[in-house]
Amino acid sequence: MKILFYFVLPSLYFSISTGRLVFLYTLFRHGVRGPLILDDNYKDILGEKWTSLGELTGVGERMHYLLGLRNRKKYIEEEGFLSPKFDPHQILIYTSDINRTMISCYSQLQGLYPQRANLGEILTIQQEEDAYPPILEELKEKDTDIENAIKELNGSALPYSMIFAPARMINKNEMRINIVDNEECLKNAKKIINNNKETM
């Protein structure tokens, strides 16, 4: 039996004058994880074998990926609230420094900004030359694996033009989320509110 510890608490803020969404936050726990108590043979109380304590399972990863896809459909494709490509001025992401929560966070972000969307950075010819690690320079013409990888990238910075949205870590000693450092988000929210006041 797999144990599920998971919740999602979305909170929406609308402009009173227009009924338009101006701020959103979502709080969620990790997806399905392994048990925290195992015997010496790595078996749980039901006799099921596990490879590690409390780590996120594939089921947990899938849950968060699907949740990210749902949020992409709702807040990017339908509402147009977020840009289709990750924009650090629009979104702020926090996770605790525990493996299962970090992987849950990144799984959900893969759904929100999926690789299939091909939104990652494309390099110029000069950037491609600059992107070759100096430590591998001597292997440049000898290492066919590296050559093949560069061909497969086809100008993309990363495979499948994937993008990453950074998550800030909160450690156990600092269990509060500080959004003061994200002045750009606050400026944009104030602009939206002021624009709405002017149209009243």
TILUM-873620 format. One record per residue (C-alpha): residue number from 0; residue in three letters; x, y, z. Coordinates in Angstrom, 1 decimal, always signed. Example, Ala and Ser with C-alpha at 12.3 -4.5 7.8 and 13.67 -1.06 7.14 Angstrom:
<lumfis>
   num   residuo        u        v        w
     0       ALA    +12.3     -4.5     +7.8
     1       SER    +13.7     -1.1     +7.1
</lumfis>
This chain:
<lumfis>
   num   residuo        u        v        w
     0       MET     +0.0     +0.0     +0.0
     1       LYS     +1.4     +3.4     -1.0
     2       ILE     +0.7     +6.3     +1.3
     3       LEU     -0.3     +9.6     +0.0
     4       PHE     +0.5    +12.9     +1.7
     5       TYR     -0.7    +15.6     -0.7
     6       PHE     -2.8    +18.7     -0.8
     7       VAL     -3.2    +21.7     -3.1
     8       LEU     -4.5    +25.1     -1.8
     9       PRO     -5.0    +27.6     -4.6
    10       SER     -5.8    +31.1     -3.7
    11       LEU     -7.0    +33.7     -6.3
    12       TYR     -7.1    +37.4     -6.0
    13       PHE     -9.4    +39.3     -8.3
    14       SER     -9.6    +43.0     -9.0
    15       ILE    -12.9    +44.2     -7.5
    16       SER    -13.6    +46.6    -10.3
    17       THR    -13.0    +44.3    -13.3
    18       GLY    -13.2    +40.8    -11.8
    19       ARG     -9.9    +40.1    -13.4
    20       LEU     -7.3    +37.7    -11.8
    21       VAL     -4.4    +39.8    -10.5
    22       PHE     -2.6    +37.4     -8.1
    23       LEU     -2.4    +33.7     -7.6
    24       TYR     -0.6    +31.5     -5.2
    25       THR     -0.6    +27.7     -4.9
    26       LEU     +0.6    +25.8     -1.9
    27       PHE     +1.1    +22.0     -2.2
    28       ARG     +2.9    +19.2     -0.5
    29       HIS     +4.9    +16.4     -2.1
    30       GLY     +3.2    +13.6     -4.1
    31       VAL     +3.2     +9.9     -3.2
    32       ARG     +6.3     +9.0     -1.3
    33       GLY     +7.8     +5.9     +0.3
    34       PRO     +7.3     +5.2     +4.0
    35       LEU     +9.5     +6.8     +6.6
    36       ILE     +9.9     +3.6     +8.7
    37       LEU    +11.3     +0.4     +7.2
    38       ASP    +12.8     -2.7     +8.8
    39       ASP    +16.4     -3.8     +8.3
    40       ASN    +15.4     -5.4     +4.9
    41       TYR    +13.9     -2.2     +3.7
    42       LYS    +10.3     -3.6     +4.0
    43       ASP     +7.4     -1.6     +5.3
    44       ILE     +4.8     -2.8     +7.9
    45       LEU     +2.9     -4.6     +5.0
    46       GLY     +6.1     -6.4     +3.9
    47       GLU     +6.5     -4.3     +0.7
    48       LYS    +10.1     -3.7     -0.2
    49       TRP    +11.4     -0.1     -0.8
    50       THR    +14.7     +1.2     -2.0
    51       SER    +14.9     +4.2     +0.3
    52       LEU    +13.1     +6.1     +3.1
    53       GLY    +10.5     +8.7     +2.3
    54       GLU    +11.6     +9.4     -1.3
    55       LEU     +9.1    +10.6     -4.0
    56       THR     +7.8     +7.7     -6.1
    57       GLY     +7.1     +7.7     -9.9
    58       VAL     +3.4     +8.0     -9.0
    59       GLY     +4.2    +11.2     -7.0
    60       GLU     +6.2    +12.6     -9.9
    61       ARG     +3.3    +11.9    -12.3
    62       MET     +0.8    +13.5    -10.0
    63       HIS     +2.7    +16.8    -10.0
    64       TYR     +3.4    +16.7    -13.7
    65       LEU     -0.3    +16.3    -14.4
    66       LEU     -1.1    +19.1    -12.0
    67       GLY     +1.4    +21.3    -13.8
    68       LEU     -0.2    +20.5    -17.1
    69       ARG     -3.6    +21.4    -15.7
    70       ASN     -2.3    +24.7    -14.4
    71       ARG     -0.7    +25.4    -17.8
    72       LYS     -4.0    +24.9    -19.5
    73       LYS     -5.9    +27.0    -17.1
    74       TYR     -3.5    +29.9    -16.3
    75       ILE     -1.5    +30.1    -19.5
    76       GLU     -3.6    +28.8    -22.4
    77       GLU     -7.1    +29.7    -21.2
    78       GLU     -6.7    +32.7    -18.9
    79       GLY     -3.5    +34.1    -20.4
    80       PHE     -2.4    +35.0    -16.9
    81       LEU     +1.1    +33.7    -17.3
    82       SER     +3.5    +33.9    -20.2
    83       PRO     +3.8    +30.6    -22.1
    84       LYS     +7.6    +30.8    -21.5
    85       PHE     +8.9    +31.0    -18.0
    86       ASP     +9.3    +34.7    -17.0
    87       PRO    +11.0    +35.3    -13.6
    88       HIS     +9.1    +38.6    -13.3
    89       GLN     +5.8    +36.7    -13.2
    90       ILE     +6.3    +33.7    -11.0
    91       LEU     +8.2    +33.0     -7.7
    92       ILE     +8.7    +29.4     -6.7
    93       TYR     +9.7    +28.0     -3.3
    94       THR    +10.4    +24.5     -2.1
    95       SER    +11.8    +23.0     +1.1
    96       ASP    +15.2    +21.4     +0.9
    97       ILE    +13.9    +17.8     +1.2
    98       ASN    +14.3    +15.6     -1.9
    99       ARG    +10.6    +14.6     -2.2
   100       THR     +9.4    +18.2     -2.1
   101       MET    +12.1    +19.4     -4.5
   102       ILE    +11.3    +16.7     -7.0
   103       SER     +7.6    +17.3     -6.6
   104       CYS     +8.2    +21.0     -7.4
   105       TYR    +10.3    +20.3    -10.5
   106       SER     +7.8    +17.6    -11.7
   107       GLN     +5.0    +20.2    -11.5
   108       LEU     +7.1    +22.8    -13.3
   109       GLN     +7.8    +20.3    -16.1
   110       GLY     +4.0    +20.3    -16.6
   111       LEU     +3.7    +24.0    -16.4
   112       TYR     +6.5    +24.6    -18.8
   113       PRO     +6.8    +21.3    -20.7
   114       GLN     +9.7    +20.3    -22.9
   115       ARG     +7.4    +19.6    -25.8
   116       ALA     +6.6    +23.4    -25.9
   117       ASN    +10.1    +24.0    -27.4
   118       LEU    +10.4    +27.3    -25.5
   119       GLY    +14.1    +27.0    -24.5
   120       GLU    +16.9    +29.2    -25.7
   121       ILE    +18.3    +28.8    -29.2
   122       LEU    +22.0    +29.6    -29.5
   123       THR    +23.7    +31.6    -32.3
   124       ILE    +26.6    +30.0    -34.1
   125       GLN    +29.0    +32.1    -32.0
   126       GLN    +27.2    +31.1    -28.8
   127       GLU    +27.4    +27.4    -29.8
   128       GLU    +31.2    +27.7    -30.2
   129       ASP    +31.4    +29.5    -26.8
   130       ALA    +29.3    +26.8    -25.2
   131       TYR    +32.0    +24.2    -25.6
   132       PRO    +33.5    +23.4    -22.2
   133       PRO    +37.2    +24.4    -22.3
   134       ILE    +38.1    +21.2    -20.4
   135       LEU    +36.8    +19.2    -23.4
   136       GLU    +38.5    +21.3    -26.0
   137       GLU    +41.2    +18.7    -26.7
   138       LEU    +38.5    +16.1    -27.3
   139       LYS    +36.5    +18.3    -29.7
   140       GLU    +37.3    +16.4    -32.8
   141       LYS    +37.9    +13.0    -31.3
   142       ASP    +34.8    +12.4    -29.1
   143       THR    +32.0    +11.2    -31.3
   144       ASP    +29.5    +11.2    -28.4
   145       ILE    +30.0    +14.9    -27.9
   146       GLU    +29.8    +15.6    -31.7
   147       ASN    +26.5    +13.6    -31.9
   148       ALA    +25.1    +15.4    -28.9
   149       ILE    +25.8    +18.8    -30.5
   150       LYS    +24.2    +17.7    -33.7
   151       GLU    +21.1    +16.4    -31.9
   152       LEU    +20.8    +19.7    -30.0
   153       ASN    +20.4    +21.5    -33.3
   154       GLY    +21.0    +24.9    -31.9
   155       SER    +19.0    +24.4    -28.7
   156       ALA    +20.8    +25.2    -25.4
   157       LEU    +19.4    +21.9    -23.9
   158       PRO    +17.8    +18.7    -25.3
   159       TYR    +14.2    +19.1    -26.5
   160       SER    +14.6    +22.9    -26.0
   161       MET    +13.8    +22.3    -22.3
   162       ILE    +13.6    +25.2    -19.9
   163       PHE    +14.0    +25.3    -16.2
   164       ALA    +12.1    +27.5    -13.8
   165       PRO    +14.3    +28.1    -10.7
   166       ALA    +13.0    +27.1     -7.2
   167       ARG    +14.2    +28.9     -4.1
   168       MET    +15.0    +26.6     -1.2
   169       ILE    +13.6    +27.1     +2.3
   170       ASN    +15.5    +25.2     +5.0
   171       LYS    +14.0    +23.7     +8.1
   172       ASN    +15.3    +26.5    +10.3
   173       GLU    +13.5    +29.1     +8.2
   174       MET    +10.0    +28.0     +7.7
   175       ARG     +8.7    +31.3     +6.3
   176       ILE     +8.4    +32.4     +2.8
   177       ASN     +9.8    +35.8     +2.1
   178       ILE     +8.5    +37.5     -1.1
   179       VAL    +10.0    +40.9     -0.3
   180       ASP    +13.0    +40.1     -2.5
   181       ASN    +10.7    +39.9     -5.6
   182       GLU    +10.2    +43.6     -6.1
   183       GLU     +9.2    +43.1     -9.8
   184       CYS     +6.2    +41.0     -9.0
   185       LEU     +5.0    +43.6     -6.4
   186       LYS     +5.5    +46.5     -8.9
   187       ASN     +3.5    +44.7    -11.6
   188       ALA     +0.7    +43.9     -9.1
   189       LYS     +0.6    +47.6     -8.1
   190       LYS     +0.5    +48.7    -11.7
   191       ILE     -2.5    +46.4    -12.4
   192       ILE     -4.3    +47.7     -9.3
   193       ASN     -3.7    +51.3    -10.3
   194       ASN     -4.8    +50.7    -13.8
   195       ASN     -8.0    +49.2    -12.5
   196       LYS     -8.6    +52.2    -10.3
   197       GLU     -8.2    +54.6    -13.2
   198       THR    -10.8    +52.7    -15.3
   199       MET    -13.4    +52.8    -12.5
</lumfis>
